[in-house]
Amino acid sequence: MPELPEVETTRRGLAPHLQGRRVHGVILRRGDLRWPIPPEVAELLPGQRIEDVRRRAKYLLLDTAIGSAVLHLGMSGSLRVLPGDTPLRAHDHVDISLDNGRLLRFNDPRRFGSLLWQPAGEIHPLLQGLGPEPLDEVFDGDYLFARSRGRSAPVKTFLMDQAVVVGVGNIYAAESLFKAGISPLREAGKVTRERYRRLATAVKETLDYAITRGGTTLRDFISPDGAPGYFEQELLVYGRDGLPCPSCGRPLKHAMIGQRASVWCSRCQR
């Protein structure tokens, strides 16, 4: 599933084409994706000006004066801005046409994505209770230290808890823990403040760099311009179980932590 850098890459690719444009119409070729598509999307969005294209966690929001279309790419979804006469492909489920003759097309073969509606002044239930964004100033080592006290769960599970911080998925949690020298198995409540400061810095640096590289090349991820991401070539530990640690050369270990595959170095990460 695309993680935060993939979604942020998509947002940055779409924003210049959508911000300031007025929605001409909405075509729903099916009534549901992962969940039913609310009627407000087709009834209220046409005629509205897209004031902003935002990201919250792994959701994209198209903001208008009366509300926001809330999109999630799921496992295989993609969003592209295309000429209005572009022929349909299989799994092109939604078109949002614009006042300049172009359209935003949502393609999702597996239909694990979603298109929902958030009225102005409200927060959609799926966006409630979320932690801070990892690239915001409020997310730092002191915050992680305070939130982790009394937690016996592995620190990797803690870091991936969306109520603690949003958007740090399996790939980037593994990479950040390696850079910070922290074992993913260590109890969250037993990590020191100083080590959490290193971890927060590692999270920010890892995500920032992944965004500049277009995200991680997953099987189904493509950016709005059709190009794959490039970060996967540079992964240090994720998906490299049994291979030499890039720092010390010892074979990397593998285990399931919180039902997610985890890879780390037992020498470099304590």
Order of alpha helices (4+ residues) and beta strands (2+ residues): alpha-beta-alpha-beta-beta-beta-beta-beta-beta-beta-alpha-alpha-alpha-alpha-beta-beta
